[in-house]
Amino acid sequence: MSVPSDNPQVHEIRARAVRFGELDPAFARWAAGYGAIFHTPETQVRVFDLAERLVTERRVAERAQVFDMLHAADLITNAGMWLVAHMSYAKRVYLDGRDLESDDFKEHPEGHTGGALNMVPAYVGYFVANALSGTTRSWLMGQGHCVAAIDALNVLMDNMYERHAARYALTEEGLSNLVRDFYSYEITASGRPRSPLGSHVGPDTAGGLMEGGYLGFAELYYVHMPLPGEELVTFLSDGAFEEQRGSDWVPRWWRASDCGIPIPIMIANGRRIDQRTTMSQEGGVEWFRKHLNLNGFTPVNLDGRDPASFAWHIIQVSNAMSGCVRAAKRGEVRYPVRIPYGIAETEKGYGFPGAGTNQAHNLPLEGTPAQNSAARIAFNQGARRLWVPFVELEAAVRKLNNHQDTKRPKERDHPLASRRRVVVDAPAPGWRAPGERLAPVAGIDDYFCTVVRANPGLRPRVGNPDELRSNRLGDTLDLLKHRVTAPEAGVAEDLHGAVITALNEEAVIAAALANKGGLNLVASYEAFAVKMLGAIRQEIIFSRRQRELGMKPSWVSVAVVLTSHTWENGKNEQSHQDPTLCEALMGEMSDVSRVVFPVDWNTSAAGLREAYGEYGTIWTFVV
């Protein structure tokens, strides 16, 4: 029975959903839900309207195709949640869905189970949106500790890189290998992890772009990542929302001329590790909607338990923002554009016993099933609800894996994950004669402008917390200008400027690190740049692991320029004299981190030229 309401629109939506089910058997089958997945009247109506549009646009032949795909998504979502629960607790998987005995469980279970369970419908929604629209979009996940959802579904969908595909498959042996490898601490004779699975997203994770270990950075990255023509679905965390300032500046930075389409979605489960999120304490989703409105977004409520709700939103935003891009070419767009932002409300650990509790973050059951009979009963009851017969699961997977029919790449090969290296045209600097009195930073300023002009096909980004001109990078500022929505006359500002200026070191380093298809420079006072260390380390760790696995990072190395450094900044207090960043980065391996101390104009320019000839490395210039 539906909850009583005094809103006529609610009753109209309910009536439409009922009528659609009476008229269309395929719709009715999907609308009935499956296992832990059910569909609200609002989602049902949204999906029916979407199906009509997809038929009109000839993306599908008939509505039934849409409803059949979404029904398949329901089965895969249940199976994904079933497998995630096994990854945390079990050491064996039985495809017949039998109850597990005590010796089938791990003695020491581990896993960020609740968040991973919440990510399953989101990631399935991404798959089905791609299948319905015939477009393989890119994806990014900020909450890297929820990687079990990604790994589980990649196995079910046969969407794996080589090392995973060699060990995991949709068989009892392959899935048992998966659950045993998850949070395994075994090492090889050479001292490396034996398991290709990690506790967070890694280079072995098919389609993975960032570790997601430092919460809050995906929020700062996503608008700067896709190039024009690319789309990026980004899954964000309400727990991470309070971590990093700057996620609400996305509308300030997005331009149709040099950005791809961002599709941000927050998984709003209301809990951090051991308490409610600050957002939840402040008033929950309604409070967040007001916040988004104030900061230039268009908030869209979604059902975070339903893959169809995610799929509907992804396709809707793709259509809306594509229309915006076309309008911009006609000069009909006013900036900042109100970016649609999905709020997928759910319960932490939805679909399994212990949902909504503090312990749902890690291990939702009261006790360990290997030793505790009550926990074992709870696990088996929860798993039984989610189990999908193998034959039905195989058919569902085939239905969504329509890559050959739609002539699109698999999700593991999405555009941002399969970028090729570009060769930077790096002309010889205009060398200065020995004895000329020129500041070393002037060599960087001059040569960066030279490289930008020589490479018009590479999107430039300059990260600038403050004072670019006083740090003697004036030519760079005059060439590229501050990106603003309302330029001030007589100031180096432009609607389409490439200098991302915000008095926030994390936000500006993110603009450069995220621009992996372009050319990047970051400048900051040495003492304040230490706040960039977390973002930089996350990048170089990922890059180093790629190299260890024989993968080649494709992004042109990023130059981080530290000015007003300890040696020359005696006019300020000791707080302005802090060599921590360069000392920390000197401690990293030199194949991913180079720290240089140019002594004059020529060595500065030569160093920058060398940096732009390398890939996957952070070059730190102390000048």
C-alpha positions as CSV (number, residue, x, y, z in Angstrom):
1,M,0.0,0.0,0.0
2,S,1.3,3.5,-0.9
3,V,2.0,6.1,1.7
4,P,-0.9,8.6,1.9
5,S,-0.2,12.0,0.3
6,D,-2.0,15.4,0.0
7,N,-0.1,16.1,-3.3
8,P,-2.3,15.6,-6.4
9,Q,0.9,15.3,-8.6
10,V,1.9,12.3,-6.5
11,H,-1.4,10.6,-7.1
12,E,-1.2,11.3,-10.9
13,I,2.3,9.7,-11.0
14,R,1.0,6.6,-9.2
15,A,-2.0,6.4,-11.5
16,R,0.2,6.6,-14.6
17,A,2.5,3.9,-13.3
18,V,-0.5,1.6,-12.7
19,R,-2.0,2.3,-16.1
20,F,1.4,1.7,-17.9
21,G,1.6,-1.7,-16.2
22,E,-2.0,-2.6,-17.4
23,L,-1.2,-1.7,-21.0
24,D,2.3,-3.1,-21.4
25,P,3.3,-6.6,-20.1
26,A,7.0,-6.0,-20.5
27,F,6.7,-2.8,-18.4
28,A,4.7,-4.7,-15.8
29,R,7.3,-7.5,-15.5
30,W,10.1,-4.9,-14.9
31,A,7.9,-2.7,-12.6
32,A,7.3,-5.7,-10.3
33,G,11.0,-5.6,-9.3
34,Y,13.2,-8.5,-8.4
35,G,14.7,-9.6,-5.1
36,A,15.9,-6.6,-3.2
37,I,15.1,-4.2,-6.1
38,F,11.8,-2.5,-6.4
39,H,10.7,0.6,-8.4
40,T,8.9,3.6,-7.1
41,P,6.0,5.1,-9.2
42,E,8.2,8.1,-9.9
43,T,11.0,5.9,-11.4
44,Q,8.4,3.9,-13.3
45,V,7.0,7.0,-15.0
46,R,10.4,8.4,-15.7
47,V,11.5,5.1,-17.3
48,F,8.3,4.8,-19.5
49,D,8.9,8.3,-20.8
50,L,12.5,7.5,-21.5
51,A,11.5,4.4,-23.4
52,E,9.2,6.5,-25.6
53,R,12.0,8.9,-26.3
54,L,14.5,6.1,-27.1
55,V,12.0,4.6,-29.6
56,T,11.3,8.0,-31.2
57,E,15.1,8.6,-31.6
58,R,15.4,5.0,-33.0
59,R,17.9,4.0,-30.4
60,V,15.7,0.9,-29.8
61,A,13.1,-0.7,-32.0
62,E,10.4,-0.9,-29.3
63,R,9.7,-0.1,-25.7
64,A,9.9,-3.7,-24.6
65,Q,13.6,-3.7,-25.4
66,V,14.1,-1.0,-22.7
67,F,12.0,-2.8,-20.1
68,D,13.8,-6.1,-20.8
69,M,17.2,-4.5,-20.4
70,L,16.1,-2.9,-17.1
71,H,14.7,-6.2,-15.9
72,A,18.1,-7.8,-16.7
73,A,19.8,-4.9,-14.8
74,D,17.6,-5.9,-11.7
75,L,18.9,-9.4,-11.9
76,I,22.5,-8.3,-12.2
77,T,22.1,-5.9,-9.3
78,N,20.9,-8.6,-7.0
79,A,23.7,-10.9,-8.1
80,G,26.3,-8.1,-7.6
81,M,25.1,-7.4,-4.1
82,W,25.1,-11.2,-3.4
83,L,28.7,-11.4,-4.6
84,V,29.8,-8.3,-2.6
85,A,28.5,-9.9,0.6
86,H,30.4,-13.1,-0.3
87,M,33.6,-11.1,-0.9
88,S,33.4,-9.7,2.7
89,Y,32.5,-12.9,4.5
90,A,32.9,-16.0,2.4
91,K,35.8,-18.1,1.1
92,R,33.6,-20.2,-1.2
93,V,30.9,-19.4,-3.7
94,Y,28.2,-21.8,-4.8
95,L,26.2,-20.8,-7.9
96,D,23.3,-23.0,-6.8
97,G,22.7,-20.5,-4.0
98,R,22.9,-23.1,-1.2
99,D,23.3,-22.0,2.4
100,L,26.9,-21.7,3.5
101,E,28.3,-23.7,6.4
102,S,30.7,-22.4,9.1
103,D,33.8,-23.7,7.2
104,D,32.7,-21.8,4.1
105,F,33.3,-18.5,5.8
106,K,36.4,-16.5,6.4
107,E,37.8,-16.5,10.0
108,H,38.6,-12.8,9.7
109,P,36.1,-11.1,7.3
110,E,36.9,-7.7,5.9
111,G,35.5,-5.2,3.5
112,H,33.7,-1.8,3.3
113,T,30.5,-3.8,2.8
114,G,27.8,-1.1,3.2
115,G,29.2,1.4,0.8
116,A,30.1,-1.3,-1.7
117,L,26.5,-2.6,-1.6
118,N,25.3,0.9,-2.3
119,M,27.6,1.2,-5.3
120,V,26.2,-1.9,-7.0
121,P,22.9,-0.4,-8.3
122,A,24.9,2.7,-9.3
123,Y,27.4,0.9,-11.4
124,V,24.8,-1.4,-12.9
125,G,22.8,1.8,-13.8
126,Y,25.9,3.0,-15.6
127,F,26.2,-0.3,-17.6
128,V,22.5,-0.2,-18.6
129,A,22.6,3.5,-19.6
130,N,25.4,2.7,-22.0
131,A,23.6,-0.3,-23.4
132,L,20.3,1.6,-23.9
133,S,21.9,4.6,-25.5
134,G,24.6,2.8,-27.5
135,T,27.4,5.0,-25.9
136,T,30.2,3.8,-23.7
137,R,30.7,6.7,-21.2
138,S,33.6,7.0,-18.8
139,W,33.2,6.6,-15.1
140,L,35.0,7.8,-11.9
141,M,34.4,6.7,-8.3
142,G,35.4,8.9,-5.4
143,Q,34.8,6.4,-2.7
144,G,37.6,4.0,-3.7
145,H,37.0,1.7,-0.7
146,C,33.8,0.6,-2.4
147,V,35.8,-1.2,-5.1
148,A,34.2,-4.6,-4.2
149,A,31.1,-3.4,-6.2
150,I,33.2,-2.6,-9.2
151,D,35.3,-5.8,-9.1
152,A,32.2,-8.0,-8.5
153,L,30.3,-6.6,-11.4
154,N,33.2,-6.5,-13.7
155,V,33.5,-10.3,-13.2
156,L,29.8,-10.9,-13.7
157,M,29.8,-8.7,-16.8
158,D,33.0,-10.2,-18.2
159,N,34.5,-6.7,-18.2
160,M,38.0,-7.3,-16.9
161,Y,41.7,-6.5,-17.6
162,E,44.1,-9.3,-18.3
163,R,45.2,-10.1,-14.7
164,H,41.6,-10.4,-13.4
165,A,40.4,-12.3,-16.5
166,A,43.2,-14.9,-15.9
167,R,41.9,-15.7,-12.4
168,Y,38.2,-14.7,-12.2
169,A,35.2,-15.8,-14.2
170,L,31.5,-16.5,-13.8
171,T,32.1,-20.0,-12.5
172,E,32.3,-21.4,-9.0
173,E,36.1,-21.7,-9.2
174,G,36.4,-18.2,-10.6
175,L,34.1,-16.5,-8.1
176,S,35.7,-18.5,-5.2
177,N,39.1,-17.2,-6.3
178,L,37.6,-13.7,-6.2
179,V,36.2,-13.9,-2.7
180,R,39.4,-15.5,-1.3
181,D,41.6,-12.9,-2.9
182,F,39.6,-10.0,-1.5
183,Y,41.5,-8.5,1.4
184,S,44.0,-11.3,1.2
185,Y,47.4,-10.4,2.7
186,E,49.4,-13.1,0.9
187,I,52.6,-11.9,-0.8
188,T,54.8,-13.5,-3.4
189,A,58.5,-14.5,-2.9
190,S,59.4,-11.1,-4.3
191,G,57.4,-9.4,-1.6
192,R,54.5,-8.2,-3.8
193,P,50.8,-8.8,-3.2
194,R,49.7,-12.1,-4.6
195,S,46.2,-10.9,-5.2
196,P,45.4,-8.6,-8.2
197,L,42.5,-7.2,-6.0
198,G,43.1,-4.2,-3.9
199,S,41.3,-2.5,-1.0
200,H,40.7,0.5,-3.4
201,V,40.6,1.1,-7.1
202,G,43.9,0.3,-8.8
203,P,45.4,-0.2,-12.2
204,D,44.0,-3.8,-12.3
205,T,40.5,-2.4,-11.8
206,A,39.0,-2.4,-15.3
207,G,38.3,1.2,-16.3
208,G,39.6,2.6,-13.0
209,L,41.0,6.1,-13.2
210,M,41.9,7.0,-9.6
211,E,42.5,5.2,-6.4
212,G,39.8,7.1,-4.5
213,G,41.7,6.6,-1.2
214,Y,41.8,10.4,-0.5
215,L,38.2,11.2,-0.1
216,G,37.0,14.4,-1.7
217,F,39.4,14.6,-4.6
218,A,37.0,13.1,-7.2
219,E,34.7,16.0,-6.5
220,L,37.5,18.4,-7.5
221,Y,38.7,16.4,-10.5
222,Y,35.6,15.5,-12.5
223,V,34.8,18.7,-14.3
224,H,38.4,19.0,-15.5
225,M,38.7,15.4,-16.8
226,P,36.6,14.8,-20.0
227,L,37.6,16.5,-23.2
228,P,34.9,17.8,-25.6
229,G,33.0,14.8,-27.0
230,E,33.6,12.7,-23.9
231,E,31.2,12.0,-21.0
232,L,32.1,11.2,-17.5
233,V,29.7,9.6,-14.9
234,T,31.1,10.4,-11.5
235,F,30.0,8.6,-8.3
236,L,30.5,10.8,-5.2
237,S,30.1,10.2,-1.5
238,D,28.0,12.2,0.9
239,G,30.6,11.4,3.6
240,A,33.3,12.9,1.4
241,F,31.2,16.1,0.7
242,E,32.6,17.8,3.8
243,E,36.2,16.7,3.1
244,Q,37.3,19.1,0.4
245,R,36.3,22.6,-0.3
246,G,35.8,23.4,-4.0
247,S,33.4,20.7,-5.2
248,D,30.6,23.3,-5.5
249,W,32.7,25.4,-7.9
250,V,32.1,23.1,-10.9
251,P,29.7,25.4,-12.6
252,R,32.4,28.2,-12.4
253,W,34.8,26.0,-14.4
254,W,32.6,24.2,-17.0
255,R,32.6,25.5,-20.6
256,A,31.1,23.8,-23.6
257,S,34.1,24.9,-25.7
258,D,36.8,22.9,-24.0
259,C,35.1,20.5,-21.5
260,G,33.3,17.2,-21.9
261,I,30.0,16.4,-20.3
262,P,30.1,15.9,-16.5
263,I,27.4,13.7,-14.9
264,P,27.9,13.9,-11.1
265,I,25.8,11.6,-8.8
266,M,26.1,11.5,-5.1
267,I,25.4,8.3,-3.2
268,A,23.6,9.7,-0.2
269,N,23.4,7.0,2.4
270,G,23.6,9.3,5.3
271,R,26.4,7.7,7.3
272,R,30.2,7.9,7.6
273,I,32.2,5.3,9.5
274,D,30.7,5.6,12.9
275,Q,28.1,8.4,12.8
276,R,25.7,10.3,10.5
277,T,27.2,12.6,7.9
278,T,27.2,16.3,8.6
279,M,24.8,16.6,5.7
280,S,22.4,14.2,7.4
281,Q,22.8,16.1,10.7
282,E,22.0,19.4,8.9
283,G,18.8,18.3,7.4
284,G,19.6,15.6,4.9
285,V,18.8,15.7,1.2
286,E,16.6,18.7,1.3
287,W,19.4,20.8,2.9
288,F,21.8,19.5,0.2
289,R,19.3,20.5,-2.6
290,K,19.3,24.1,-1.3
291,H,23.1,24.0,-1.1
292,L,23.3,22.8,-4.7
293,N,20.8,25.4,-5.9
294,L,22.8,28.2,-4.3
295,N,26.0,27.0,-6.0
296,G,24.7,26.8,-9.5
297,F,23.6,23.2,-9.9
298,T,20.2,21.7,-10.7
299,P,19.6,19.0,-8.1
300,V,17.7,15.8,-9.2
301,N,16.4,13.4,-6.7
302,L,17.1,9.7,-7.5
303,D,16.3,6.4,-5.9
304,G,19.7,5.1,-4.8
305,R,18.4,1.5,-4.5
306,D,17.3,1.2,-8.1
307,P,19.7,0.8,-11.1
308,A,16.9,2.1,-13.4
309,S,16.9,5.5,-11.6
310,F,20.6,5.9,-12.2
311,A,20.3,4.8,-15.9
312,W,17.4,7.3,-16.4
313,H,19.5,10.1,-14.9
314,I,22.6,9.4,-16.8
315,I,20.8,9.4,-20.2
316,Q,18.8,12.5,-19.2
317,V,21.9,14.5,-18.2
318,S,23.7,13.3,-21.4
319,N,20.8,14.6,-23.5
320,A,20.5,17.9,-21.6
321,M,24.2,18.8,-21.6
322,S,24.6,17.7,-25.3
323,G,21.8,20.2,-26.1
324,C,23.7,22.8,-24.0
325,V,26.9,22.2,-26.1
326,R,25.0,22.6,-29.3
327,A,23.4,25.8,-28.0
328,A,26.8,27.2,-27.0
329,K,28.0,26.8,-30.6
330,R,25.1,29.1,-31.6
331,G,26.0,31.6,-28.9
332,E,22.8,30.9,-26.9
333,V,24.4,29.8,-23.5
334,R,24.8,32.1,-20.5
335,Y,27.5,31.0,-18.0
336,P,27.6,29.5,-15.4
337,V,25.5,26.7,-16.7
338,R,23.4,25.0,-14.0
339,I,24.9,21.5,-14.1
340,P,22.4,18.7,-13.3
341,Y,23.5,16.8,-10.1
342,G,21.9,13.5,-9.1
343,I,21.2,12.8,-5.4
344,A,20.8,9.1,-5.0
345,E,19.2,8.6,-1.6
346,T,19.6,5.2,-0.1
347,E,20.3,3.4,3.2
348,K,23.9,2.4,4.1
349,G,24.3,-1.3,3.1
350,Y,20.8,-1.5,1.6
351,G,19.7,-5.0,0.6
352,F,21.5,-6.9,3.3
353,P,21.0,-7.5,7.1
354,G,22.5,-4.7,9.2
355,A,21.6,-2.0,6.7
356,G,21.4,1.5,8.2
357,T,23.5,0.8,11.2
358,N,26.9,2.1,12.2
359,Q,28.5,-1.4,11.5
360,A,27.1,-1.4,8.0
361,H,30.1,0.7,6.9
362,N,32.5,-2.3,7.3
363,L,30.9,-5.6,8.5
364,P,27.1,-5.2,8.9
365,L,26.4,-8.5,10.7
366,E,26.4,-8.9,14.5
367,G,29.3,-11.4,14.7
368,T,31.4,-13.5,12.4
369,P,29.5,-16.3,10.5
370,A,32.4,-18.7,10.8
371,Q,31.9,-18.8,14.6
372,N,28.5,-17.2,15.3
373,S,25.4,-19.2,14.3
374,A,23.1,-16.1,14.5
375,A,25.4,-14.2,12.1
376,R,25.5,-17.3,9.8
377,I,21.7,-17.5,9.7
378,A,21.5,-13.8,9.0
379,F,24.0,-14.0,6.2
380,N,22.3,-17.0,4.5
381,Q,18.9,-15.3,4.8
382,G,20.3,-12.1,3.2
383,A,22.1,-14.0,0.5
384,R,19.0,-16.1,-0.3
385,R,17.0,-13.0,-1.0
386,L,19.7,-11.8,-3.5
387,W,20.5,-15.0,-5.3
388,V,19.8,-15.2,-9.0
389,P,19.6,-18.6,-10.8
390,F,22.7,-19.0,-13.0
391,V,20.9,-19.5,-16.3
392,E,18.8,-16.3,-15.8
393,L,22.0,-14.4,-14.8
394,E,23.8,-15.5,-17.9
395,A,20.9,-14.3,-20.1
396,A,20.8,-11.0,-18.3
397,V,24.5,-10.4,-18.8
398,R,24.2,-11.2,-22.5
399,K,21.4,-8.7,-22.8
400,L,23.5,-5.8,-21.5
401,N,26.7,-6.8,-23.3
402,N,25.4,-5.5,-26.6
403,H,28.7,-3.9,-27.5
404,Q,29.0,-5.7,-30.9
405,D,25.5,-4.8,-31.9
406,T,25.9,-1.1,-30.9
407,K,29.5,-0.9,-32.2
408,R,30.9,0.5,-29.0
409,P,33.8,-0.4,-26.8
410,K,33.4,-2.4,-23.6
411,E,33.3,-0.4,-20.4
412,R,36.8,-1.4,-19.4
413,D,38.0,0.5,-22.6
414,H,36.0,3.7,-22.0
415,P,37.5,6.9,-23.5
416,L,39.3,8.2,-20.4
417,A,40.8,4.8,-19.6
418,S,42.1,4.2,-23.1
419,R,43.7,7.5,-24.0
420,R,46.9,7.3,-26.1
421,R,50.0,9.2,-25.4
422,V,50.4,12.5,-27.2
423,V,53.8,13.8,-28.2
424,V,54.3,17.3,-27.1
425,D,55.9,19.7,-29.6
426,A,58.7,21.1,-27.4
427,P,60.8,23.6,-29.4
428,A,64.2,24.5,-28.2
429,P,64.1,27.3,-25.7
430,G,65.6,30.7,-26.6
431,W,68.7,30.2,-24.7
432,R,70.1,33.1,-22.8
433,A,73.8,34.1,-22.8
434,P,75.8,33.3,-19.6
435,G,75.8,36.3,-17.3
436,E,72.4,37.7,-18.2
437,R,70.6,38.6,-15.0
438,L,67.2,36.9,-15.4
439,A,65.1,35.2,-12.7
440,P,65.0,31.4,-13.1
441,V,61.2,31.5,-12.9
442,A,61.2,33.8,-16.0
443,G,62.6,30.8,-17.9
444,I,59.6,28.7,-16.9
445,D,57.2,31.5,-17.7
446,D,58.6,32.1,-21.2
447,Y,59.0,28.4,-22.1
448,F,55.6,27.4,-20.9
449,C,54.0,30.0,-23.2
450,T,56.2,28.7,-26.0
451,V,55.0,25.1,-25.5
452,V,51.3,26.2,-25.2
453,R,51.5,28.1,-28.5
454,A,53.3,25.2,-30.2
455,N,50.5,22.7,-29.1
456,P,47.1,24.2,-29.9
457,G,45.5,20.8,-29.8
458,L,46.4,20.3,-26.1
459,R,44.1,21.8,-23.6
460,P,46.2,23.9,-21.2
461,R,45.4,24.2,-17.5
462,V,47.3,26.4,-15.0
463,G,46.5,25.8,-11.3
464,N,46.9,29.1,-9.4
465,P,46.0,29.5,-5.7
466,D,46.9,33.2,-5.9
467,E,49.4,35.8,-7.1
468,L,50.5,34.3,-10.4
469,R,51.8,37.7,-11.6
470,S,53.7,38.5,-8.4
471,N,55.3,35.1,-8.7
472,R,56.7,36.3,-12.1
473,L,54.5,34.1,-14.3
474,G,52.9,37.2,-15.9
475,D,53.3,36.1,-19.5
476,T,51.5,32.9,-18.7
477,L,48.7,34.9,-17.1
478,D,48.4,37.3,-20.0
479,L,48.3,34.5,-22.5
480,L,45.8,32.2,-20.8
481,K,43.9,34.4,-18.3
482,H,41.9,33.7,-15.2
483,R,38.7,31.6,-16.0
484,V,35.8,33.7,-14.7
485,T,32.1,33.9,-15.6
486,A,32.0,37.8,-15.5
487,P,35.4,39.2,-16.7
488,E,36.5,42.5,-15.1
489,A,37.7,45.2,-17.6
490,G,41.5,45.8,-17.5
491,V,42.3,42.5,-15.7
492,A,43.7,39.3,-17.2
493,E,40.3,37.6,-17.0
494,D,38.3,35.8,-19.7
495,L,35.2,33.6,-19.9
496,H,37.3,30.9,-21.5
497,G,40.5,31.5,-19.6
498,A,42.7,28.5,-18.8
499,V,44.0,29.6,-15.5
500,I,42.0,28.0,-12.7
501,T,42.3,30.4,-9.8
502,A,41.0,29.7,-6.3
503,L,42.5,30.3,-2.9
504,N,42.5,26.6,-2.3
505,E,45.6,24.5,-3.1
506,E,43.7,21.2,-3.4
507,A,41.2,22.6,-5.9
508,V,43.9,24.0,-8.2
509,I,46.2,21.1,-8.2
510,A,43.2,18.9,-9.0
511,A,42.5,21.0,-12.1
512,A,45.9,20.2,-13.4
513,L,46.1,16.5,-12.3
514,A,42.7,15.9,-13.8
515,N,43.5,17.3,-17.2
516,K,45.2,14.2,-18.4
517,G,44.5,14.9,-22.0
518,G,46.3,18.3,-21.9
519,L,49.2,20.4,-20.8
520,N,49.6,21.5,-17.2
521,L,51.4,23.8,-14.9
522,V,50.8,24.6,-11.2
523,A,52.3,27.5,-9.3
524,S,52.2,28.1,-5.6
525,Y,54.2,29.5,-2.6
526,E,56.3,26.6,-1.4
527,A,55.0,26.8,2.1
528,F,51.3,26.6,1.1
529,A,51.8,24.0,-1.6
530,V,52.2,21.3,1.1
531,K,48.4,21.1,1.0
532,M,48.8,19.6,-2.4
533,L,50.7,16.6,-1.2
534,G,47.8,14.2,-0.8
535,A,46.6,14.7,-4.3
536,I,50.1,14.4,-5.8
537,R,50.9,11.2,-3.9
538,Q,47.6,9.6,-4.9
539,E,48.6,10.3,-8.6
540,I,52.2,9.1,-8.4
541,I,51.3,5.9,-6.4
542,F,48.7,5.0,-9.2
543,S,51.3,5.8,-11.9
544,R,54.0,3.7,-10.2
545,R,51.6,0.7,-9.9
546,Q,50.8,1.1,-13.6
547,R,54.4,0.9,-14.4
548,E,54.9,-2.2,-12.2
549,L,52.2,-4.0,-14.1
550,G,53.6,-3.1,-17.5
551,M,51.0,-0.4,-18.2
552,K,52.2,3.0,-19.6
553,P,50.7,6.1,-18.0
554,S,49.4,8.2,-20.9
555,W,49.3,11.7,-19.4
556,V,52.0,14.3,-20.0
557,S,54.0,15.0,-16.9
558,V,52.8,17.8,-14.7
559,A,55.0,20.7,-13.6
560,V,54.5,22.1,-10.0
561,V,56.4,25.3,-9.5
562,L,57.2,26.3,-5.9
563,T,58.0,30.0,-5.6
564,S,58.7,32.3,-2.6
565,H,60.6,29.4,-1.2
566,T,62.4,29.0,2.1
567,W,65.7,30.4,0.9
568,E,64.3,33.7,-0.3
569,N,61.3,34.3,1.9
570,G,62.9,35.7,5.0
571,K,60.6,38.8,5.0
572,N,57.7,36.7,6.2
573,E,57.1,34.6,9.3
574,Q,58.4,31.1,9.8
575,S,55.0,29.8,8.6
576,H,56.0,30.9,5.1
577,Q,59.2,28.9,5.2
578,D,58.3,25.3,4.8
579,P,60.2,22.9,2.5
580,T,57.9,19.9,3.4
581,L,56.6,19.3,-0.1
582,C,59.8,19.1,-1.9
583,E,61.4,17.0,0.9
584,A,58.5,14.6,0.8
585,L,58.6,14.3,-3.0
586,M,62.3,13.8,-3.0
587,G,61.6,10.7,-0.9
588,E,59.4,9.2,-3.7
589,M,60.8,7.1,-6.6
590,S,62.3,9.2,-9.3
591,D,60.5,7.5,-12.1
592,V,57.3,9.2,-10.8
593,S,58.6,12.2,-8.9
594,R,61.4,14.5,-9.9
595,V,62.4,17.5,-7.8
596,V,64.7,20.0,-9.4
597,F,66.3,23.3,-8.3
598,P,67.0,25.4,-11.4
599,V,69.8,27.9,-10.9
600,D,69.1,30.2,-13.9
601,W,66.8,31.0,-16.9
602,N,68.4,28.2,-19.0
603,T,68.2,25.4,-16.5
604,S,64.5,26.3,-15.7
605,A,63.5,26.2,-19.4
606,A,65.5,23.0,-20.0
607,G,63.9,21.3,-17.0
608,L,60.4,22.2,-18.2
609,R,61.2,20.9,-21.7
610,E,62.4,17.7,-20.2
611,A,59.2,17.4,-18.0
612,Y,56.9,17.7,-21.1
613,G,58.8,14.9,-22.8
614,E,57.9,12.4,-20.1
615,Y,54.7,10.8,-19.0
616,G,53.1,9.9,-15.6
617,T,55.5,12.0,-13.5
618,I,55.3,15.0,-11.3
619,W,58.1,17.5,-11.8
620,T,58.6,19.8,-8.8
621,F,60.5,23.0,-9.6
622,V,61.8,25.0,-6.6
623,V,62.6,28.4,-8.1
